[in-house]
Amino acid sequence: MSDQKETLNDTKQPLIQHLIELRSRLIKSIILISILFVIAYIYADSIYNFLVQPYADAVAGEAGRRLIFTALHETFFTYLKVALFASLFIALPFILIQIWIFVAPGLYKNEKTVVIPYLAATPILFILGASLVYFFIMPLAIKFFLSFESIGGQGTLPIQLEAKVNEYLSLIMRLIFAFGLSFQLPVLLTLLARVGFVSSNGLRKNRKYVIVGVFAVAAILTPPDPISQIGLGVPILILYEISIYAVRFIEQKRENK
């Protein structure tokens, strides 16, 4: 009976230590996000101008263009949202490092060297997805929506966009996170392949279902325009095809060993 109690205590002790370690990593991440949030709020105006630049470029040369707010508190909360977005975006690499430090002690030496490329690829792919939104998708989407404006005529009123600050920034920030997270697909699939959850043959066989699912998700995450949906769906499908070859490469290395 005493042996069973000792075994139970030995089992609980490592679990408690892991929970304490996890709490420590979470606290460090929250502290960093809080500090970055304060700094980002100080420079929220500059971050706001950066996020608004795609819209400003799309309407350059057109007199009377502006962004509006319709509530007294809207701009204040918009700046808070911008600061939170910037702090999370900048803190992402540090959060990944904290996850790596937490997981590393439980891995073998050869597994540690395998995980490092994934941690390096994650922020790079996230930035690539965000850059695609900022430099390509948003300018095209803005021009697409502006094409529905009309100057009006006899007996009809003109139709002109009066974009709200909060709605525009919510859109571009949502798209940046949607594209950034979607670009993690190769990392996710290759990690699942290493633990045996997916195979290259299975990925090939399910390709037709993936195509339907990708464009369904793109329709949910993006505005109701074909440019944004295609702009998200096509890169994900390309990354899916790359993932198939990456998974096959992992399988070949496993077979050779």
Secondary structure, DSSP 8 states (H G I E B T S, - for coil): -HHHHHHHHHHHHHHHHHHHHHHHHHHHHHHHHHHHHHHHHHTHHHHHHHHHHHHHHHTTT-TT--EE--STTHHHHHHHHHHHHHHHHHHHHHHHHHHHHHHGGGS-HHHHHHHHHHHHHHHHHHHHHHHHIIIIIHHHHHHHHHTT-B--BTTB--B---EEHHHHHHHHHHHHHHHHHHTTHHHHHHHHHHTTS--HHHHHHTHHHHHHHHHHHHHHHS-SSHHHHHHHHHHHHHHHHHHHHHHHHHHHHHHH-
